[in-house]
C-alpha cells in the first residue's frame, strides 16, 4: 500500500490541490453572486451550470482521454478550469457565469476521470480498498479545507479567484513531471437508466434525489449562510461543518448497513436527516450547537450517495457493477443539476430556511420510496451483500471498488456493449422469472 501511494504521489498532490480549488470555488461563487445582487433564483441557475458540465464531461471525456492520452487530457482540462474561474471576476454577468460554471464542470469531469483511471491502473485487487480510502481522505479533506480558504481574502475582490486559478495550474506540474507511466485507457460501456431501475429501483431513485441534495449543499449552502447575514468567516465554518459531517459519518453508516441492511439504514438516515433539517431551520446561525446541527445535516445527507451505490451493487456481479457505475453517476449528476435551482426557488418562497426545506423534502422522498419498495421486495440477507465502500461523487470512483475483479470488466475494446447488454438482459430475465433462484431477486 505504501509503495502504491509513493508511486502515485504526483496524482495525490495534484488531486489535493484540485479539490482545494474546487471546494473554495463553489462557496466563493455562491457568496460573490449574492454580493453582486444576482438574486437567489439566478444564483441557483448559475450554480447548476457546474453540474450540467460535469454530466456532459462524464459522457464525453472518456472518449477524449482514450484518443489523446491521460497527460494531455489532464493538462488541457486543468488549463481550461484555470482560465474559466478568472472570467468570473472579469465579466460580472449571470449568463457568462453560467457558461463558465459549465466549462468548469466539464473540465473537472476530465480531471477526475484521468486521476481515478490512473489510480485504478496503479492498484491491485488487494490494495484497491486502501487506495480508495486514501483517495477519499484527500478528496473530502481538500473539499473541506477549501471552505476555510474563504478567509484568506475578501470575496468581493479578485484575490481568491486568482488563488483558485493558481491551485489548479500548479496541480498540473507534479503530474507532468511524474515518471509514472500513463495507463492504457478503455472506457467501459454503460447501461440504460431504465434497465438499472428494473434491477434496483431504490438505488437509481435514491441516486437521483441524493444528487438534488448535493446540488443544494454545494450550490446554495454559501448563499443560505449569506442570507442569514453571517460573516465570511462564519460562512466558511458553516460550509466546513457540512462537508466534515458528511465525511465523518460515511463509514459508520456504511458499516451499519453491512450488518442491518442497506434499505433499513437508508430509511433511518433519511428519518434522522429530516428531523435534523427541521431543527436546523429553526435555530440561529451562531454558536457550536448550530455548527453541530449543520454537521449532522451533511452527515445524514452526503453518505446517501455511497449507500445508494452499495444498495445497487448488492444486486449485481462485479462486471455488472462497472457498467452500472456510469449510469448511477449519470442519475446523480442529473439530480445535482436540478438541486441548486430547486433549492433557490424554495429559498425565494420560504426565505433562507428553504435551504433546509429542500434537503428535508428530498430525504422524505427517498424515505417514502424506500418504505414502498419494502412492500414490494424483501431485503437481502447480510451474507448476500457486498461490503460497503465509501465512494466519491466523481465519474469513475466506483471503478476503485475493491469488489471489482478487473479481469471481468467489459471494455469497449473487447465485446463491449453487446456483452454488457446481454449480461443485464440475463439478469432481468432471472428477476422476472420467480422459479429461478440462482440470481438475487432484483
N, C-alpha and C positions, 0 to 999 in steps of 0.2 A: 504493500500500500504506500509506504513512504517513497519507494522508488517510483511508483506511478505519479505521485504528486510532484516529486522532484523533477521528473521528466516533463511534466506539464506545467511547470511554474509560470511560463510565459502566458499560457492561456488563463490561469487563475489570476495573475496580476492584471492582465488585460480585462478580464471579466469583472474584477473588483472595481476597477476604475470606471468601467461602463455602467455598472449598477449604481455606483455613487452618483454619476451624472444623471442617470435615469430617475433615481429617487428624488434628487433635487429638482429636476426639470418639471415633473408633474406638479409638485406643490408650488413651485415658483410661478408657473404659468397660470395656475388657478388663482393664486393670490394677486399676481400682476393684472390679470384680466379684471378682477374686482376693483383694483385701484384705478384702472383705466375707464371704469364705468361701462363695461360691456353689458352688464345685466346678467342675471342668473341663467336665464334660458339660453342666451347667446353664448355664455361661458360653457354651459353643458354641451352645446353643439360643437364648439371649438375643441373641447377635450375629447369628444368622440372620434375626432379625426385620427388620433393615435391608434385606437383600437381597430378602426377600419383599415388603416395602413398595415397594422400587424397582421390582420386577417388576410389581406391580399398578398403581403410578403410571405406568409407561411405557405401559400399556394404556389407562388412563382419562384421564390428564392432557391428551393432545392434544384430546380432545373438550371438556374443560373450558376449555382455552385458546381453542379456536375459538368457544366460546359467550360467554365473559365478557371475553376480551381478554388481551393479554400483561401489561400493567401490573398489573391487578387480580389476575391469577393469581400473578404474581411476589410481590406484596405479601402475598397470603393465604398462600402456601406458606412464605415467609420467616417470617411471624408464627407459623405452625404449627411450623416447625422450631425457632424461637427458644424457644417455650414448652415443647415436648416435652423438650428437654435439661434444663430446670430441674426437671421432675418426677422425673428420676432421683435427684437429690440430696435431694428432699423425701420420697420413698417408696422405701425400700430393699427391693424385693421382685422376685424373678426374673420373675414374670408381668407385673407393671407395667412392668418394664424392657423385656421383650419387646414389649409393646404400644407403648411409646414409641419403641422402635427401628423398629417397623413404621411408625408415624406419621412418624418422621424420614425413612425411606426413601421413603415416598410423597411427602413434601414436597420432598425433594431431586430426585426424578424430575421434578417440576414445575419446579423452579428450573433444572435442566439443559435441559429442553425449551424453556423460554422463552428462555434465553440462547442456545442453539445455533440455534434457528429465527430469532432476531433477527439473529445474526451471519451466518447463511446469506443472509438477505434483504439485508444490508448489503454483501455481497461480490459481485464479478463473477467470471465463469469464470476470467479471467486473474489474479485476486488471491486466489482461494479457497485455493490451496495454501499461500501465505504466511500467510494469515489463520489457517488451521488450525494451522500450525506455532507461531504466536504464542499461539494458544488452548491448545495442548498445553503450551507453556512455562509459561503462567500456571497451568494445571491441576495439572501434576506438581510445579511449584515450590511451589504452595500446599500440596499434599498433603505434600511433604517438609518444608516449613517448619513445618507443623502438628505434626509429630513432635517437633521441637525445643522447641515451646512447652510441652511437658510439664514443662520445668524452671522455669517461671515460678512455680509454686506447688505445694503438696503435693497429690497425687491423692486423699488421704484427706479433704481439706477441700472447701469449696464453691466456692472462687475460680475454678478452671478451668472449672467448669460455667457460672458467670456469664459468664466471658470468651467462651466459645463462643456463648452467647446474644447477647452484645453484638456479636460479629463478624457474626453472621447478621442481626441487626437493623440494624446500620449499613450492611450491604450494600444494603439497600432504598433508602437515602437518595439515592445518586447515580442510581439507576435512576429513581426518581420525579421527580427534579429535572432529568433529562436532557430536552433539547429534541428528541431524535431521535424521529422518527415510528415508532410501532409498526407492524410489517408486517402485511399480511393473512396469516392463518394457515389453511392447508388441511392436514389430516392425511392422509398418504399411506396407501394400502392396503398390507396385508402379504400374505404367502402362508403356507401351512401349513409346519410343520417337515418333514413327510413329503415335500412337493413339493421343498423346497430340498435335502433329503437325497438325493433322486434325482439332483439336479444336481451337488451337491458333498458327498459323504458325509464326507470328511475335514474340510471346513470346518465342518459342523454338529457333528460329534462332537468336533472339536478345540475349538470354542467352548464346548460343554457342559463338557468336562473342564477347560479353562482357567478357566472360571467357578468350578469347585471350588477350583482353586489360589488364585484371587483371594479367595474367601471365607475360605480358610485363612489367607492372608497378612494381610489387613486385619481379619479377625475374631479370629484367635487368635495373631497374631505377638507382641503385647504380653503375652499370657497365657504363651506359651512363655518369653519373656525373664524374666518374673517367676518362673516355675518354676525357672529357673536360679539364682535368688537375686540377680539384677542390681539395681543401684540404679536409681532413677528416671532419673537422667542417662544411665546405660548403656542403659536400655530405649529412651530417646528416640534415642540414637545407633544402636541396633540397627534400629529402625523406619526411621530416616532412611536408613541404608545400603540396606535392602531396596528402598525406593521410588526412591532415587537410582540404584541399579544398573539398575532397570527402565527409567528414563528415559534413561540414558546408552547402553545397548545397543540400544534400539529401532531407531534409524536405521541403525546399521551392519549389524545383522542383516537389516533390511528391504531395504537396497540390495544386500546379498549375495544375497537371494532373487530380486531382479530379474535377476541375472546367472546364478546357479547353479540356480535353480528353487525354487519355494516348498516343495514336498514335501521336497526334499533338505535345505533349511535347517531346516525344522520337525523332521525326524528328527535332524539334527546338533545342533540346540538342545536337544532333549529328552535325547539321549545325554549331552551336556555337563552339562545340568542334573541328571541322575541322579547323575553322578559327583560333582558339587559337593555335592549333598544328602547323599551318603554321607560325604564329608569333613566337612561341617558337623555331622553327627550325632555325630561322634567327637572334636570339639575343644571346648575350654572357651570360656566367654563372656567373654574378655578379650583385649586387645591388638589391634594393627592387622591381624594375619593373620586373626583371627576376623571382623572387620568387612569385610575384603576378600572372604572366602568368602561372607559374608551378602549382600554387594552382588552377587556373582555368582549367588547363588540367585535374587534378584529380577531380575537382568539376564537370566537364561535363562527365568524363569517368566513375567513380565509381558508381554514382547514377543510371546508366542504369541497373545495376543488380536488384535493387529493383523495378524499373519502369517496367521491363520485367515481373517480378513475378506478380506485380499488374495487368498488362495488361492481363496475362493469367488467373488470379483468377477472373477477371470480367466475364469470360465465364463459371465459374464452381460453383457448390454448395459447401458449407463448407466441406462436407465429401469428395468430389472430389478433393478439394484443398490439402488435406493431402496426397492423393495418388499421385497427380501431383507434389508435392513439391520435392519428391525424384528424379523424372525424370528431373525436372528443374536443381537441383543441379548436377545431372549426366551430363547434357548438358554443364553446366558452367565449371565443372571440366575437361571435355574433351577439351573444348576450352582453359582453363588455361594451360593444359599440353602441348598444341601446341604453346602457346603465347610466351614463352621465346625463344624456338628455331627459330621461325619465325622472331621474333624481332632481334635475334642475326644475322641471315642471312641478314636482312635489314641493320643492322649496319656494317656488313662486306662489303656490297656492296656500301652503301651511306656514310659510316663513322658514327660517333656518332649520327648525326641527323636522321639516320634511325630509331632511337627510336621513334621519333615523327611521322615519315612517317608511321610506322607500326600502331600506335594508330590512326592516322588520317584516314588511309585506312580502318581500322576496323569500325570506325564511319561512313565512307562513305558507306560501305556495308550495315550497319543497316539502314541508311537513305534511300538508294535506295530501299531496300527491303520493308521498311515501306511505301514508296510512291507507290510502286507496289501494296501492299496489300490494299491501299486506293482505288485503282481502282477496286478491287475485292469484297470489302465488306464495307458497310458504318459503321461509328463509332457508338458505343453505346451512348445512351443518358446518361448524367451525373447522372440522377436519378437511372439508372440501374447498375451503377458501385459500387463496394465495395470501402470503404475508403482506402487511401494509408497508408501503414505501412512500416516503414524502416526495411530492412532485412539485416542480416549479411551473408557474403558468407561462411556459415558453414553448415554442413549436415542437421541439424534439426531445424534451427532458424525459418523456415516457420511455424512450429507447434506452435510457440508462438503467431501467428497471432490472435488478439482478435476477428476476424470474425469467427474463428473456434468454433463450438459447439462440445465439447468433447464427448457429448453423441452420436454424429453422426459419430464419427471417426470409421472406419472399421479397425480392427486389425487382426493380424494373428491368434489370439486365438478364433476369432469369425468366421464369414463367410468368412473373408479373401479375397483371390484373386478373388474368384468367384463373390463376391458382387461388388468388385471394377471394375472388368472387365465388369460385366453386367451393372453397372452404366454408364460406358463410352460408351458401345455399344448403350445403350438407347439414350445417348446424341448425338452420331454420327448419329444414325438413324433420330433423330429430325433435325439435321443440314442438312441432305441430303434431307429431305422432306420439300419443300418450303411451303406446305399447313399448316404445324404445326407451330404455332406462340407462343406457350406457353413457349418454351425454347429460350433463346437468340441465335441469329444466330452465328454459330461458324466459 
